[in-house]
Each structure stands twice: as structure tokens, then as C-alpha cells.
Amino acid sequence: MALLDSEIARCRYELGYNVLAVGAEPYIGVSQIFELVVKTNMLAGAITTSTTTVAANTTANPTTLTLVSVAGFSVGDRVIVDVDDRQESATVQAIAGSTITMLTTKAHSGTYTVTVERGESIVREILARLRLIADRLGIGVLLQAGIAKVDEIEFFAGGQGVRHETEKIQSYWRKELSSALGVQNLRASVGSGIAVY
């Protein structure tokens, strides 16, 4: 499964490129590197689906998933199970027939993807981390404050230190995304470019 258009748009945004369509290129010089190079040449691992229902665990437990196909899967492969908030990765410990065994902690149900880790899944993991950081940088961090003195009320902006540290982490993951894609991180030279709401 290739990177989705929405994932390409997120990569563009995170690295400081505009998110306009390639058709706007004659007017503003949109780089086609994402559509013509990244999207079409991203290394993808073997992909299949599973409908095995898995319960959430507080510790990693051995789980056997029945796959539609085990073609391309090998013992020792790092495998990505599911997507979004339910996504987790684990190492294949055993393969028997159409099943693989690995350690899981998250719940999985319905039909969900199971893929061998390659460039595509690495980019998706980085994008998921950047989404979590963006949530942390929301207005909640800015509204954190506390009382600095008891005899007179004086508020301090407690969220600013948290915000600064979170922005450093965000910068790190943008650097990782840039490295994974082989694309220049335009935000690295101009700062974080984070809007404050």
C-alpha cells in the first residue's frame, strides 16, 4: 500500500513545503519531489490483512494472527500491525501455515493491515509521532500556569518550558522524516514555524 495522498500532504507540511497541488507549479514553483519521487519510489514491505481479534494487554503477550497471506513474511521481521492509534510494531517469532506469532499489547479487531516494516511504515511511524507532538503543542500547553507566590497572586507561564521541550522533540522527528525521505527540511533553516492559536 503506497503512501496516501493525505500522508504525502502531511510530509510536505511537516518539512516546510507548501501543500498546494502540483497544478499550481507554474504560479509558485511547487516541488514535485513528493509526488514524482517519494510517492512512486517508497520502499514497501509485504502487506496483508488479518481479522484475528486481539484483546489489549498491559504487558506484551504472545499473539497468533491468522493472515490472508504470509508471502514476504519471515521469522525475525519487524511487523507493523493496524493503523493510527491502534498501530504497534513487533517482531515475528514464529510462522506456521498462515499464522504468525509475535508479542502485542494493543487491541485489534475487524479487518486490519499487517505489513513488514520498510520505508513506508517508517515514514508512517514518524508521521504518527509528529501528530502526537502537534496535539501536545495545542492550546492546552499554552494555558498551563500556576501560582508563584502565596501572599500575592502572580501567575507564571508553566507551559512555555513544556512547549520549548516539545518543540525540540518535534524538530528531532522532522529531521528524522527529512532523512527517511531524502528531502531537505525547509523548517530547519527558518525555525519551527508553529502557529500559536
C-alpha positions in Angstrom: 0.0 0.0 0.0 1.6 3.2 -1.2 1.7 6.4 1.0 -1.7 8.0 0.8 -2.1 11.5 -0.7 -3.0 12.7 2.8 0.3 11.3 4.1 2.2 13.0 1.3 0.5 16.3 2.2 1.5 15.8 5.9 5.1 15.1 4.9 5.1 18.3 2.8 3.7 20.3 5.7 6.0 18.9 8.4 9.1 19.7 6.3 8.0 23.2 5.4 6.8 22.7 1.8 3.5 24.2 0.8 0.6 21.8 0.4 -0.8 23.1 -2.8 -1.5 20.8 -5.8 1.2 20.2 -8.4 -1.0 22.1 -10.8 -0.1 25.3 -9.1 3.6 24.8 -10.0 3.6 27.4 -12.9 2.5 30.0 -10.4 4.5 29.3 -7.3 7.1 26.7 -8.1 5.7 23.7 -6.2 8.3 20.9 -5.9 7.1 17.7 -7.5 9.7 15.6 -5.5 6.9 14.2 -3.2 4.5 13.2 -6.0 7.0 12.0 -8.6 9.9 10.7 -6.4 8.8 9.9 -2.9 5.3 8.5 -3.5 6.3 6.4 -6.5 9.6 5.0 -5.1 8.8 4.4 -1.4 10.0 1.0 -0.3 7.1 -1.0 0.8 7.1 -4.3 2.8 4.9 -7.3 2.2 1.3 -6.3 3.2 -1.7 -8.4 4.0 -4.7 -8.3 6.4 -5.9 -10.1 9.4 -9.3 -10.5 11.1 -8.0 -12.1 14.3 -9.5 -10.3 17.3 -6.8 -9.3 19.8 -7.5 -8.0 23.3 -5.5 -5.2 24.8 -2.8 -6.2 27.4 -0.9 -4.2 30.0 2.2 -6.3 29.1 3.3 -7.7 25.8 1.8 -11.2 25.3 2.4 -13.8 22.6 -0.3 -13.4 20.0 -1.0 -15.6 17.0 -2.5 -13.7 14.0 -4.1 -15.6 11.1 -3.1 -13.7 7.9 -4.7 -13.8 4.4 -1.1 -14.5 3.1 2.2 -15.0 4.8 4.1 -14.4 1.5 7.0 -12.0 2.2 7.0 -12.5 5.9 9.9 -14.2 7.7 10.8 -15.0 11.3 12.7 -12.0 12.7 10.9 -9.4 10.5 9.7 -6.3 12.2 5.9 -6.1 11.5 3.5 -3.2 11.8 0.0 -4.2 12.9 -3.0 -1.9 12.3 -3.0 1.8 11.7 -3.4 5.2 13.5 -3.8 5.0 17.3 -4.1 1.2 17.3 -0.8 0.8 15.4 2.0 -1.2 17.0 5.1 -3.0 15.9 6.5 -6.3 16.9 9.0 -9.0 15.8 7.7 -12.2 14.1 8.7 -15.0 16.5 7.2 -17.9 14.5 5.3 -18.7 11.3 3.1 -21.8 10.9 0.9 -22.2 7.9 -1.0 -18.9 7.5 -0.3 -17.7 11.1 2.4 -15.5 12.6 3.2 -15.3 16.3 4.5 -12.0 18.0 4.2 -10.0 21.2 1.3 -7.4 21.2 -0.2 -5.1 23.7 -2.9 -3.2 21.8 -6.4 -4.3 20.9 -7.1 -5.1 17.2 -10.4 -6.1 15.7 -12.2 -6.1 12.3 -10.0 -6.3 9.3 -6.7 -4.5 9.8 -3.4 -4.4 7.9 -0.3 -6.3 8.8 2.9 -5.3 7.0 6.6 -6.0 7.1 8.5 -2.8 8.1 10.1 -0.9 5.3 10.5 2.7 4.3 6.7 3.3 4.0 6.0 2.1 7.5 8.9 4.0 9.0 7.5 7.2 7.4 4.1 6.4 8.8 5.5 5.9 12.3 7.3 9.2 12.2 4.2 11.0 11.0 2.2 9.4 13.9 4.8 10.7 16.4 4.6 14.2 14.8 0.8 14.1 15.1 1.1 13.3 18.8 3.5 16.2 19.2 1.2 18.6 17.4 -1.6 17.6 19.8 0.8 18.4 22.8 1.6 21.8 21.3 -2.1 22.6 21.2 -3.7 25.3 23.4 -3.5 23.1 26.5 0.2 23.6 26.8 -0.2 27.4 26.5 -2.8 27.5 29.2 -0.7 25.8 31.8 0.0 28.2 34.7 0.5 28.1 38.4 0.7 30.4 41.4 4.2 31.6 42.0 3.6 33.5 45.3 1.1 32.8 48.1 0.9 36.3 49.7 0.1 37.9 46.4 -1.2 36.3 43.2 1.4 36.1 40.5 1.0 33.6 37.6 3.8 32.1 35.8 3.6 30.6 32.3 4.4 27.0 33.1 3.5 25.8 29.6 6.4 27.7 28.0 9.1 25.3 29.3 7.0 22.3 28.2 6.4 24.0 24.9 10.1 24.6 24.3 11.0 21.0 25.1 8.1 19.6 23.0 9.3 21.8 20.0 12.8 20.4 20.4 11.3 16.9 20.1 9.2 18.0 17.1 12.3 19.3 15.4 14.1 16.0 16.0 11.3 14.0 14.4 11.1 16.4 11.4 14.8 15.8 11.0 14.2 12.1 11.0 11.4 12.4 8.4 13.7 14.5 6.2 16.4 11.9 6.5 14.0 9.0 5.8 12.7 10.7 2.7 16.0 12.2 1.5 14.3 15.6 1.2 15.5 18.9 2.6 13.8 20.0 5.8 12.9 23.6 5.0 11.8 24.2 8.5 15.3 23.6 9.9 16.6 26.8 8.5 13.6 29.1 9.4 12.6 27.7 12.8 9.6 25.6 13.9 7.0 27.8 12.1 4.4 26.8 14.7 1.3 28.9 14.8 0.0 29.9 18.2 -3.8 29.9 18.5 
